[in-house]
Amino acid sequence: MKEGKSSTLVHIVTVVLCLVAFGFSIAAERRRSLGNIVMDERTNLTYCVYSSDVATGYGVGAFLFLLSSESLLMGVTRCMCFGRPLVPGSDRAWSIIYFFASWATFLIAEACLIAGATKNAYHTKYRSMIHAQNFSCESLRKGIFITGAVFVVATMVLNVYYYMHFAKATTRTQASVKANHSSSTVGMTGRA
């Protein structure tokens, strides 16, 4: 890598994986399964009939793509713990801030996506077996996958900034930082 330059390929792959996860989460929101109450003519029992269960697959797909994006970036940067030490300075501070913010948004996005997928897959079969006549067919609440999509985009942006500052903080050597500091001072000795 060049001085302070991060890998373009890692940026592109990370962004593409996050955008695919975003697309899957939007598709999951649009294809949530909805339940309708139907009466069985033979047994006089009412039950719920659900529309397509495609949203569960989309939610799991979004979960896996976001997980692979985060795994790729953490593998390249060695999770900021196991590689070369970061050079003190603003790039190190920003990379630490973006690292923790990225993990926070990543965990929220993954929680929303997996919770939406599992809740969408859960269906209530027979209403009258529970003896609750006002019981409705359960379906996933609107906005769970959208919330996941918003946090996917936030994770993508934070990951890009994290990797950019991490690359700057690791490619600078300690000698170049010391040389920069020593050349900026003014000598106060009487020797010429």
KOLKOLGU-284244 format. One record per residue: x, y, z of N, C-alpha, C in turn. Coordinates in steps of 0.1 Angstrom, whole numbers, plus 2048, in hexadecimal, padded with zeros to 3 digits. Each point is the difference from the previous one (the first is absolute). Layout:
# residues N
((X Y Z) (X Y Z) (X Y Z))
...
This chain:
# residues 192
((808 7F4 800) (7F8 80C 800) (809 80C 800))
((7FB 80B 7FA) (807 80C 800) (7FE 807 80D))
((808 80B 802) (7FF 807 80D) (7F2 805 803))
((7FA 7FB 80A) (7F3 804 804) (7F4 7FC 7F7))
((803 7F7 7F7) (7F6 7FD 7F6) (7FA 7F2 803))
((7F3 7FF 800) (7FA 7F3 802) (7FD 7F9 7F3))
((7FE 7F3 801) (7FE 7F8 7F4) (7F2 803 7F9))
((800 803 7F4) (7F4 804 7F9) (7F7 7F3 7FE))
((806 7F5 7FF) (7F8 7F3 7FE) (7F9 7FD 80D))
((806 802 80C) (7F9 7FE 80C) (7F4 80A 802))
((802 80C 7FC) (7F5 80A 800) (7F5 7FB 7F7))
((803 7FD 7F4) (7F5 7FC 7F6) (7F9 7F4 805))
((807 7F5 804) (7F9 7F4 805) (7F7 803 80C))
((805 807 809) (7F9 804 80C) (7F3 807 7FD))
((801 80A 7F7) (7F5 808 7FC) (7F6 7F8 7F9))
((804 7F7 7F6) (7F7 7F8 7F9) (7F9 7F6 808))
((807 7FA 80A) (7F9 7F6 809) (7F6 808 808))
((803 80B 805) (7F6 808 808) (7F4 805 7F8))
((803 803 7F3) (7F4 804 7F8) (7F7 7F5 7FC))
((806 7F4 7FE) (7F8 7F4 7FE) (7F8 7FD 80D))
((806 801 80B) (7F8 7FE 80D) (7F5 80A 801))
((803 80D 7FC) (7F6 80A 800) (7F4 7FD 7F7))
((803 7FB 7F4) (7F6 7FC 7F6) (7F8 7F5 805))
((806 7F6 806) (7F8 7F4 806) (7F7 805 80B))
((805 809 808) (7F7 804 80C) (7F5 808 7FB))
((801 808 7F5) (7F5 808 7FB) (7F6 7F6 7F9))
((806 7F6 7F9) (7F7 7F6 7FA) (7F9 7F8 80A))
((806 7FD 80C) (7F9 7F9 80B) (7F5 808 805))
((802 80D 801) (7F5 809 806) (7F4 800 7F6))
((803 800 7F4) (7F5 801 7F6) (7F9 7F2 7FE))
((806 7F5 804) (7FA 7F3 7FE) (7FD 7F9 80D))
((7FD 808 80B) (7FD 7FA 80C) (7F3 7F8 7FF))
((7FF 7F5 807) (7F4 7F7 7FF) (7F5 806 808))
((7F4 800 7FB) (7F4 805 806) (7F7 7F5 802))
((7F8 7FF 80B) (7F7 7F5 803) (7F2 804 7FE))
((7F8 7F7 7FA) (7F1 802 7FF) (7FA 7F4 807))
((7F4 803 807) (7F9 7F6 807) (7F7 7F9 7F6))
((801 7F2 801) (7F8 7F8 7F7) (7F8 7F5 809))
((7F4 7FD 7FB) (7F8 7F6 808) (801 7F3 7F8))
((804 7F5 808) (800 7F3 7FA) (7F2 7FA 800))
((7FB 7FD 7F4) (7F2 7FB 7FF) (7FE 7F3 807))
((809 7F7 800) (7FF 7F3 805) (7FF 800 810))
((809 807 806) (801 800 80F) (7FA 80C 807))
((7FC 80A 7F8) (7FC 80D 806) (80A 807 808))
((80D 7FD 7FE) (80A 807 807) (805 80C 7F7))
((804 80A 806) (806 80B 7F8) (80F 800 802))
((807 803 7F6) (80E 800 800) (806 80B 7F7))
((80C 803 801) (807 80A 7F8) (807 7FB 7F4))
((7FE 806 7F5) (807 7FD 7F4) (809 80C 7FD))
((80D 7FD 7FE) (809 80A 7FE) (805 801 7F1))
((803 80C 7FC) (806 802 7F3) (80E 7FB 800))
((806 802 7F5) (80E 7FA 7FE) (809 803 80B))
((809 7F7 803) (80A 801 80B) (80E 804 7FA))
((800 807 7F6) (80C 804 7F9) (808 80A 809))
((7F9 808 808) (807 80A 808) (80A 7FA 80A))
((7FD 7F4 805) (809 7FA 809) (80D 7FD 7F9))
((800 7FB 7F4) (80C 7FD 7F8) (807 80D 7FD))
((7F9 80B 7FD) (807 80C 7FD) (807 806 80D))
((7F9 7FE 80B) (805 805 80D) (80D 7F9 803))
((800 7F2 7FF) (80C 7F8 802) (80B 804 7F7))
((7FC 802 7F3) (80A 804 7F6) (807 80D 803))
((7F8 80A 805) (805 80D 804) (809 7FE 80C))
((7FC 7F8 809) (808 7FD 80C) (80E 7FA 7FC))
((800 7F6 7F7) (80C 7FA 7FC) (809 809 7F8))
((7FB 808 7F7) (808 809 7F8) (806 80B 809))
((7F9 805 80A) (806 80A 809) (80A 7F9 809))
((7FE 7F4 804) (80A 7F9 808) (80C 7FD 7F8))
((7FF 7FD 7F3) (80C 7FE 7F8) (808 80C 7FE))
((7F9 80C 7FE) (806 80C 7FF) (808 804 80C))
((7FA 7FF 80C) (807 803 80C) (80C 7F6 803))
((7FE 7F4 7FC) (80A 7F6 802) (80C 802 7F7))
((7FD 804 7F4) (80B 804 7F7) (808 80C 805))
((7FA 80A 804) (807 80C 805) (807 7FD 80D))
((7FA 7F9 809) (807 7FC 80C) (80C 7F7 7FE))
((7FE 7F7 7F6) (80B 7F7 7FC) (80C 808 7FA))
((7FD 80A 7F8) (80B 808 7F9) (807 808 80B))
((7F8 806 809) (806 809 80A) (804 7F8 80D))
((7FE 7F3 7FF) (803 7F8 80C) (7F9 805 80C))
((7F4 804 7FF) (7F8 805 80B) (807 80B 808))
((809 807 7FA) (808 80A 807) (808 7FC 80C))
((800 7F3 803) (807 7FC 80C) (80D 7F8 7FD))
((800 7F9 7F5) (80B 7F6 7FE) (80A 804 7F5))
((7FF 80C 7FB) (80A 803 7F5) (80B 80A 806))
((805 808 7F6) (80A 80A 805) (7F9 80A 809))
((807 805 809) (7FA 80A 809) (7FD 80D 7F8))
((7F5 807 804) (7FD 80C 7FA) (808 80B 805))
((805 809 7F7) (808 80B 803) (7F7 80B 808))
((805 805 80B) (7F8 80A 807) (7FD 80C 7F7))
((7F5 805 802) (7FC 80C 7F8) (7F1 800 7FE))
((7FB 809 7F8) (7F2 802 7FD) (7FA 7F4 7F8))
((808 7FA 7F7) (7FB 7F5 7F9) (7FD 7F4 809))
((809 7FE 80A) (7FE 7F5 809) (7F3 802 808))
((7FE 80D 805) (7F4 803 807) (7F4 7FE 7F8))
((800 805 7F4) (7F4 7FE 7F7) (7FD 7F2 7FD))
((80B 7F8 7FD) (7FE 7F2 7FD) (7FA 7F9 80C))
((804 803 80C) (7FA 7FA 80C) (7F1 804 802))
((7FD 80D 7FD) (7F2 804 801) (7F8 7FA 7F6))
((804 7FF 7F3) (7F9 7FA 7F6) (7FE 7F1 802))
((80B 7FA 805) (7FF 7F1 803) (7F5 7FD 80A))
((7FF 807 80B) (7F5 7FD 80A) (7F2 804 7FA))
((800 80C 7F9) (7F3 804 7FB) (7FB 7F6 7F5))
((80A 7FB 7F8) (7FC 7F6 7F6) (7FB 7F3 806))
((806 7FC 80A) (7FC 7F4 807) (7F2 801 806))
((7FD 80C 806) (7F3 803 806) (7F5 7FF 7F5))
((802 807 7F5) (7F6 800 7F6) (7FF 7F3 7F9))
((80B 7F8 7FF) (800 7F3 7FA) (7F7 7F7 809))
((802 800 80D) (7F9 7F7 809) (7F1 804 800))
((7FD 80D 7FF) (7F1 804 7FF) (7FA 7FB 7F3))
((808 802 7F5) (7FA 7FC 7F3) (7FE 7F0 800))
((80A 7F9 805) (7FF 7F1 800) (7F4 7FC 809))
((7FE 807 80B) (7F5 7FC 809) (7F3 803 7F9))
((7FF 80B 7F9) (7F3 803 7F9) (7FD 7F6 7F5))
((80B 7FD 7F8) (7FE 7F7 7F5) (7FC 7F2 805))
((807 7FA 80A) (7FD 7F3 804) (7F3 7FF 808))
((7FD 80B 807) (7F3 800 808) (7F5 801 7F6))
((801 808 7F5) (7F6 801 7F6) (7FE 7F3 7F9))
((80B 7F9 7FD) (7FF 7F3 7F8) (7F9 7F6 809))
((804 7FF 80D) (7FA 7F6 808) (7F1 803 803))
((7FD 80C 803) (7F2 804 803) (7F8 7FE 7F3))
((805 802 7F4) (7F9 7FE 7F4) (7FD 7F2 7FE))
((809 7F7 804) (7FF 7F2 7FE) (7F6 7FA 80A))
((7FD 807 80B) (7F7 7FA 80A) (7F2 803 7FC))
((7F8 7F6 7FF) (7F2 801 7FC) (7F7 7F9 80A))
((7F5 806 803) (7F6 7FA 809) (7F7 7F7 7F7))
((7FE 7F4 804) (7F8 7F7 7F7) (7F1 800 803))
((7FC 7FB 80B) (7F2 7FF 803) (7FC 80A 80B))
((7F6 809 7FD) (7FB 80A 80A) (7F7 7FA 80A))
((7F7 7F7 7FC) (7F6 7FB 80A) (806 7F6 809))
((80B 7FB 7FD) (807 7F6 80A) (804 808 80D))
((802 80D 7FF) (805 807 80B) (7F3 806 808))
((7F5 7FF 7FA) (7F3 804 806) (800 810 801))
((806 806 7F7) (800 80F 800) (7FA 805 7F3))
((7F4 804 800) (7F9 803 7F4) (804 80E 7FA))
((806 809 808) (805 80C 7FB) (80E 800 7FC))
((806 7F4 800) (80E 7FE 7FC) (802 803 7F1))
((80A 807 7FD) (802 803 7F1) (80C 7F8 7FC))
((802 7FF 7F3) (80B 7FA 7FA) (80C 809 802))
((80B 7FA 806) (80C 808 803) (808 802 7F3))
((805 80B 7FF) (809 803 7F5) (80B 80A 804))
((80A 801 7F9) (80B 808 803) (7FC 80F 800))
((804 807 80A) (7FC 80F 801) (808 807 7F5))
((7FA 80A 7FA) (806 808 7F6) (80C 807 805))
((80B 801 7F9) (80B 808 803) (80C 7F9 806))
((7FF 7F3 803) (80B 7F9 806) (80B 7FF 7F6))
((7FD 7FB 7F4) (80A 7FF 7F6) (806 80E 7FB))
((7F7 80A 800) (804 80D 7FC) (80A 805 80A))
((7FE 7FE 80D) (809 804 80B) (80E 7F9 7FD))
((7FF 7F3 7FD) (80C 7F9 7FD) (807 806 7F4))
((7F9 804 7F6) (806 806 7F4) (807 80D 803))
((7FA 808 809) (806 80D 804) (80D 7FD 807))
((800 7F6 809) (80C 7FD 807) (80B 7F9 7F7))
((7FB 7FA 7F6) (80A 7FA 7F6) (807 80B 7F9))
((7F9 80A 7FC) (807 80C 7F9) (809 807 80A))
((7FC 802 80C) (808 806 80A) (80D 7F8 803))
((7FE 7F3 800) (80C 7F7 802) (809 801 7F4))
((7FB 801 7F4) (808 801 7F4) (808 80D 800))
((7FA 80B 804) (807 80D 800) (80B 800 80B))
((7FC 7FB 80B) (80A 800 80B) (80C 7F6 7FD))
((7FD 7F5 7FA) (80B 7F7 7FC) (809 806 7F6))
((7FB 808 7F6) (809 806 7F7) (809 80A 807))
((7FA 808 809) (809 80A 807) (809 7F9 809))
((7FC 7F5 807) (809 7F9 809) (80C 7FA 7F8))
((7FD 7FA 7F5) (80B 7FA 7F8) (80A 80B 7FB))
((7FA 80B 7FC) (808 80B 7FA) (80A 806 80B))
((7FB 802 80C) (808 805 80B) (809 7F6 805))
((7FC 7F3 801) (808 7F5 804) (80C 7FF 7F7))
((7FE 801 7F3) (80B 7FE 7F6) (80A 80C 802))
((7FB 80C 803) (809 80B 802) (808 7FE 80D))
((7FA 7FB 80A) (806 7FE 80D) (80A 7F5 800))
((7FF 7F6 7F7) (809 7F5 800) (80B 801 7F6))
((7FE 808 7F5) (80B 801 7F6) (80A 80B 804))
((7FC 809 808) (80A 80A 805) (80A 7F9 80A))
((80C 802 7FE) (809 7F9 809) (803 80A 80C))
((805 7FA 80A) (804 808 80C) (80B 80A 7FD))
((809 7FB 7F7) (80C 809 7FC) (7FB 80C 7F8))
((7F6 7FE 7F7) (7FC 80C 7F9) (7F8 80A 809))
((7FA 7FB 80A) (7F9 809 809) (80A 808 808))
((80B 7F9 805) (80B 806 807) (807 80A 7F8))
((803 7FD 7F3) (807 809 7F7) (7F8 80C 7FE))
((7F3 7FE 7FE) (7F7 80C 7FE) (800 809 80C))
((800 7FA 80C) (800 808 80C) (80E 807 802))
((80B 7F9 7FD) (80D 806 803) (803 80B 7F6))
((7FB 7FF 7F4) (803 80B 7F6) (7F7 80C 802))
((7F6 7FF 808) (7F7 80C 802) (804 808 80C))
((80A 7FC 807) (804 808 80C) (80B 809 7FC))
((802 80B 807) (80B 809 7FE) (80B 7FE 80A))
((80C 7FF 7FB) (80C 7FD 809) (803 80D 807))
((803 7FE 80D) (803 80C 809) (80F 800 804))
((808 7F8 7FA) (80E 800 804) (808 80B 7F9))
((80C 803 805) (808 80B 7FA) (809 7FB 7F5))
((800 7F3 7FE) (809 7FB 7F5) (7FA 802 7F2))
((809 802 7F7) (7FB 802 7F2) (803 7F4 7F8))
